[in-house]
Amino acid sequence: MDTKHKGSSKNNRSFPVFWGGLIVFVLATIAAGYLSFSTAQKVAASGILEQGGLPVFSNNATPTLQDPLATGVITNTQIPESTPAPVVWDGASRVTVLVMGLDYRDWERNEGPPRTDTMILFTIDPLTKTAGMLNVPRDLWVNIPGFDYAKINTAYPLGVAWQYPDGGGPGLAMATLEGLLGVPIDYYAIIDFLAFERFINEIGGVEIDVPAEIKVDPIGPGNTVILQPGKQALDGPVSLAYARARYTEGGDFDRAGRQQQVVLAIRNKIISLNMLPTLAAKAPTLYNDLSSGIKTNLTLEQAISLAWLALDVGDENIKRGVISTPDHVLLAKSPDGSQDILKPVTNKIRLLRDEIFASTVPLSEIAQGSSAQDVMKLEGARISVLNGSGVTGLSANTADFLKSQGANVVQTGDAGEYYTYTKIIMYIPKPYTLKYINELVELQPSAIRYEPALSTDVDIVIYLGSDWANAGIVP
């Protein structure tokens, strides 16, 4: 479909972008909206601190303008000390990710740690196959741990400048939002908005149904575009500008809605063209080529696994919300009268939280009121059992036992090496089966690996260890 806009927005640029695994994650809804990308406010550390009060967690702290996230590349095995450590995920529990949008050119201009221009909370529940996204306005007046009250978009730069001990800038932003919403946040992702442009171009643009004429300004001089109402294909720069535009009647609240619109457009493009398998296969290459545009404490393995899980979430089971007027915030002034702020109506915000985080469906028609064994049987995962315990015949005996419980064991054999602890490799997400196996033997968190495959004869491989042999599972 031809793009309906006046003017030209062509930007022939090549930028280092996306962490490979997060691209795949993005594609699959939960982090598809790593489009929290508009230019952050120009803030020096001294200017930031004037808005928040004095820090109380360190009597000797001194601000620094060196952002630990801005140097080097975060890999899936190395996280700087000043960011939250990787979190172990069991493959079945709800996962929540805070996505923050920054413009790292602020650092290049020596203007200090940038504010978060956009904050979006994503959540997915593997068992109920539901997901949600919640936009948090940047002017929300909240208690920032250690800094009294300030706008929520200053939490990240305060954490960077004052070296917040529990995860730096990302850690303080997560702690601030956790305090407001009362829910744990497992992971964070920080994206450079230029990464978003490149990604949209990688998938050939997205189709957006523009509700009304709107002026957007892609990055660069003389690139203003007037988008006309109707469905149209937008490239990366124009999609970014559409998501960033705030000079409409609804201001930042309209902007949040457009961001979510682009998020779902990305997801729909990927699903409609079945791009995810191809991009998943390219993940290692993408990781090497595009790693500097996003920082996160998700591992590559976790990100890809979440992407596959998200494919199972139907559009009707994706909840969307925006903390906005008149229900959730009141227009107000800061106590000193110098700033326009949004005063939270906490009980209403938490009602919205409950709508986003509550399942819109039961655990599924197979899971409600059923035992772990019952839902495992109905999930029908294809299981391979390989013996690494050193106990002769354990693989065959375990297979017989699992079959007697209703499991779909399709393969047995020898692991080829000795395992002290049982290990699981999951190629296709089967959370109920994983939960059932974990009830049989308490798996070490590090023993669960996710290796999404485009084509495989089995969904889950169990490498039996001596702990399995000693647990008395097999009669």
Residue pairs with C-beta under 8 A, 6 or more apart in sequence:
1 207
1 231
1 232
1 233
2 232
2 233
3 232
3 233
3 234
3 235
3 238
4 210
4 227
4 228
4 230
4 232
5 225
5 226
5 227
5 228
5 232
5 238
6 225
6 226
6 228
7 223
7 224
7 225
7 226
8 223
8 225
9 218
9 223
9 225
9 235
9 237
9 238
9 241
10 237
11 197
11 218
11 219
11 220
11 223
11 237
13 194
13 197
14 198
15 192
15 194
15 195
15 197
15 198
15 293
16 290
16 291
16 292
16 293
17 192
17 194
17 195
17 198
17 199
17 290
17 292
17 293
17 294
18 26
18 34
18 191
18 195
18 198
18 199
18 286
18 290
18 291
18 293
18 294
19 74
19 287
19 290
19 291
19 293
19 294
19 295
19 296
19 300
19 303
20 282
20 283
20 284
20 285
20 286
20 287
20 288
20 289
20 290
20 291
20 300
21 76
21 283
21 287
21 298
21 299
21 300
21 301
21 302
21 303
21 304
22 31
22 34
22 189
22 294
22 296
22 298
22 303
23 199
23 202
23 279
23 283
23 286
23 290
24 276
24 279
24 280
24 283
24 303
24 304
24 307
25 31
25 298
25 303
25 304
25 306
25 307
25 310
26 32
26 33
26 34
26 199
26 266
27 203
27 266
27 267
27 270
27 275
27 276
27 279
27 307
28 267
28 270
28 276
28 306
28 307
28 308
28 309
28 310
28 311
29 124
29 131
29 263
29 264
29 267
29 310
29 313
29 318
30 95
30 97
30 122
30 123
30 124
30 131
30 306
30 307
30 310
31 97
31 99
31 122
31 189
31 303
31 306
32 263
32 264
32 266
32 267
32 270
33 99
33 120
33 122
33 133
33 259
33 260
33 262
33 263
33 266
34 99
34 189
34 191
34 195
34 196
34 199
34 294
35 101
35 118
35 191
35 193
35 196
35 239
35 240
35 243
35 259
35 262
35 263
35 266
36 99
36 100
36 101
36 116
36 117
36 118
36 119
36 120
36 191
36 193
36 259
37 101
37 103
37 117
37 118
37 191
37 192
37 193
37 194
37 195
37 196
37 240
37 243
37 244
38 101
38 103
38 117
38 118
38 193
38 240
38 243
38 244
39 103
39 105
39 117
39 193
39 244
40 101
40 102
40 103
40 106
40 114
40 115
40 116
40 117
41 114
41 115
41 117
41 153
42 106
42 109
42 111
42 114
43 106
43 111
43 112
43 113
43 114
43 115
43 154
43 157
44 65
44 111
44 112
45 63
45 64
45 65
45 112
45 113
45 157
45 161
46 63
46 112
47 112
48 112
48 113
48 115
48 154
48 157
48 158
48 161
49 63
49 158
49 161
49 162
51 150
51 151
51 154
51 334
51 339
52 144
52 147
52 148
52 149
52 150
52 154
52 158
53 147
53 148
53 149
53 150
54 147
54 148
55 61
55 146
55 147
55 158
55 162
56 146
56 147
57 145
57 146
57 164
57 165
58 162
58 163
58 165
61 162
61 163
63 161
63 162
64 160
64 161
64 163
65 110
65 112
65 113
65 161
67 104
67 107
67 113
67 160
67 169
68 80
68 81
68 82
68 83
68 160
68 168
69 80
69 82
69 83
69 160
69 168
69 169
69 170
69 190
69 295
70 104
70 107
72 80
73 291
73 292
74 80
74 83
74 291
74 295
74 296
75 291
76 287
76 298
76 299
76 300
76 301
77 299
79 85
79 86
79 297
80 168
82 160
82 163
82 167
82 168
82 169
83 167
83 168
83 169
83 170
83 171
83 188
83 295
83 297
84 166
84 167
84 170
84 171
84 174
84 187
84 188
84 297
85 167
85 297
86 297
86 298
86 299
87 186
87 187
87 297
88 445
88 446
89 95
89 186
89 302
90 434
90 438
90 445
90 448
91 126
91 305
91 426
91 429
91 431
91 434
91 448
91 450
92 126
92 127
92 431
92 432
92 434
92 435
92 438
93 126
94 123
94 124
94 125
94 126
94 357
95 123
95 124
95 126
95 186
95 187
95 306
96 121
96 122
96 123
96 183
96 184
96 185
96 186
96 187
97 121
97 122
97 123
97 185
97 186
97 187
97 188
97 189
97 298
98 119
98 120
98 121
98 122
98 170
98 173
98 174
98 177
98 185
98 187
98 188
98 189
99 118
99 119
99 120
99 121
99 122
99 188
99 189
99 190
99 191
100 116
100 118
100 119
100 156
100 170
100 173
100 188
100 189
100 190
100 191
101 116
101 117
101 118
101 119
101 190
101 191
101 193
102 114
102 115
102 116
102 117
102 156
102 190
102 191
102 192
102 193
103 114
103 117
103 192
103 193
104 114
104 192
106 112
106 113
106 114
107 113
107 114
112 157
112 161
113 156
113 157
113 158
113 160
113 161
113 169
114 156
114 157
115 138
115 151
115 153
115 154
115 156
115 157
116 138
116 152
116 153
116 155
116 156
116 173
117 138
117 153
118 135
118 138
118 259
119 135
119 136
119 138
119 152
119 153
119 173
119 177
120 133
120 134
120 135
120 136
120 259
121 133
121 134
121 136
121 177
121 181
121 185
121 356
122 131
122 132
122 133
123 131
123 132
123 133
123 134
123 356
123 357
124 130
124 131
124 132
124 306
124 309
124 310
124 313
125 131
125 359
126 309
126 429
126 431
127 363
127 364
127 367
127 431
127 432
127 435
128 317
128 359
128 361
128 362
128 363
128 364
128 367
129 309
129 312
129 313
129 314
129 317
129 361
129 364
130 313
130 317
130 318
130 319
130 359
130 360
130 361
131 310
131 313
131 317
131 318
131 319
132 318
132 319
132 320
132 321
132 356
132 357
133 260
133 263
133 318
133 319
133 320
133 321
133 356
134 320
134 321
134 322
134 323
134 352
134 353
134 356
135 256
135 259
135 260
135 321
135 322
135 323
136 152
136 177
136 323
137 152
137 252
137 253
137 256
137 322
137 323
137 324
137 329
137 342
138 151
138 152
138 153
138 252
139 151
139 152
139 153
139 252
139 339
139 340
139 341
139 342
140 151
140 152
140 180
140 323
140 329
140 341
140 342
140 344
141 149
141 150
141 151
141 152
141 332
141 334
141 341
141 342
141 343
141 344
142 149
142 150
142 151
142 152
142 155
142 176
142 179
142 180
142 344
143 149
143 176
143 179
144 150
144 152
144 154
144 155
144 158
144 172
144 176
145 172
145 175
145 176
145 179
146 162
146 164
146 172
147 154
147 155
147 158
149 335
150 158
151 339
151 341
152 173
152 176
152 177
152 180
155 169
155 172
155 173
155 175
155 176
155 177
156 169
156 170
156 172
156 173
157 169
158 164
158 169
158 172
159 167
159 168
159 169
159 170
159 171
159 172
159 173
160 168
160 169
164 171
164 172
166 172
166 175
167 174
167 175
170 188
170 190
170 295
170 297
173 188
174 185
174 188
177 185
178 184
178 185
180 344
180 346
180 349
181 349
181 350
181 353
182 350
182 353
183 353
183 357
187 296
187 297
187 298
187 302
188 296
188 297
189 294
189 295
189 296
189 298
190 294
190 295
190 296
191 293
191 294
192 292
192 293
192 294
193 219
193 240
193 244
194 219
194 293
195 290
195 293
195 294
196 236
196 239
196 240
196 243
197 219
197 236
197 237
197 239
197 240
198 236
198 290
198 293
199 236
199 266
200 206
200 234
200 235
200 236
200 239
200 240
200 266
201 235
201 236
203 266
203 269
203 270
203 275
204 269
205 233
205 234
205 235
205 236
205 239
205 269
206 233
206 234
206 239
206 262
206 265
206 266
206 268
206 269
207 231
207 232
207 233
207 234
207 265
207 268
207 269
208 231
208 232
208 234
208 239
208 242
208 261
208 262
208 265
209 230
209 231
209 261
210 227
210 228
210 229
210 230
210 231
210 232
210 242
211 229
212 229
213 226
213 227
213 228
213 229
214 226
214 227
214 242
214 245
214 248
215 224
215 225
215 226
215 227
215 245
215 247
216 224
216 225
216 226
216 227
216 238
216 241
216 242
216 244
216 245
217 223
217 224
217 225
217 241
217 244
217 245
218 224
218 225
218 237
218 238
218 240
218 241
219 237
219 240
219 241
220 237
223 237
223 241
225 238
225 241
227 234
227 238
227 242
234 242
239 262
239 265
242 258
242 262
243 255
243 258
243 259
243 262
244 255
245 255
245 258
246 252
246 254
246 255
248 254
248 255
250 257
253 322
253 324
253 325
256 322
256 324
257 322
260 320
260 322
264 315
264 318
267 310
269 275
270 276
270 279
271 311
276 307
276 308
276 311
277 454
279 286
280 304
280 307
280 308
280 452
280 454
281 454
283 300
283 304
287 300
296 303
298 306
301 449
301 450
301 451
302 450
304 450
304 452
305 426
305 429
305 450
305 452
307 452
308 428
308 429
308 452
309 429
309 431
312 429
316 360
317 360
317 361
319 355
319 356
319 360
320 356
321 352
321 355
321 356
323 329
323 344
323 349
323 352
325 331
325 342
327 345
327 348
327 352
328 344
328 345
328 348
328 349
328 352
329 342
329 343
329 344
329 345
329 349
330 342
330 343
330 345
331 340
331 342
331 343
332 340
332 341
332 342
332 343
333 339
333 340
333 341
334 340
334 341
362 368
363 370
363 375
364 375
366 374
366 375
366 378
366 379
367 375
367 432
370 378
372 432
372 435
372 436
372 439
373 405
373 406
373 436
375 432
375 436
376 405
376 406
376 407
376 432
376 433
376 435
376 436
377 405
377 406
377 407
378 432
379 430
379 432
379 433
380 408
381 407
381 408
381 428
381 430
381 432
381 433
381 459
381 460
382 408
382 410
382 457
382 458
382 459
382 460
383 402
383 407
383 408
383 409
383 410
383 411
383 433
383 458
383 459
383 460
383 461
383 462
384 409
384 410
384 411
384 412
384 413
384 458
384 460
384 461
384 462
385 395
385 398
385 399
385 402
385 409
385 411
385 412
385 413
385 461
385 462
385 464
386 395
386 412
386 413
386 414
386 415
386 416
386 461
386 462
386 463
386 464
387 394
387 395
387 398
387 412
387 413
387 414
387 415
387 464
388 414
388 415
388 416
388 417
388 418
388 419
388 423
388 463
388 464
388 465
389 418
389 419
389 464
389 465
389 466
389 468
389 469
390 418
390 466
390 469
391 466
391 469
394 464
394 468
394 469
394 474
395 412
395 413
395 414
395 464
396 412
397 474
398 412
398 462
398 464
398 468
398 473
398 474
399 409
399 412
401 473
401 474
401 475
402 409
403 409
407 433
407 436
410 457
410 458
411 457
411 458
415 463
415 464
418 466
419 463
419 464
419 465
419 466
420 465
420 466
420 467
421 443
421 444
421 447
421 465
421 466
421 467
422 441
422 443
422 447
422 462
422 463
422 464
422 465
422 467
422 468
423 447
423 448
423 449
423 462
423 463
423 465
424 434
424 437
424 443
424 447
424 448
424 449
424 460
424 461
424 462
424 463
425 449
425 450
425 451
425 460
425 461
425 463
426 434
426 448
426 449
426 450
426 451
426 459
426 460
427 451
427 452
427 453
427 456
427 458
427 459
427 460
427 461
428 452
428 453
428 456
428 459
428 460
429 450
430 459
430 460
433 459
433 460
434 448
434 460
437 443
437 460
437 462
440 471
440 473
441 467
441 468
441 471
441 473
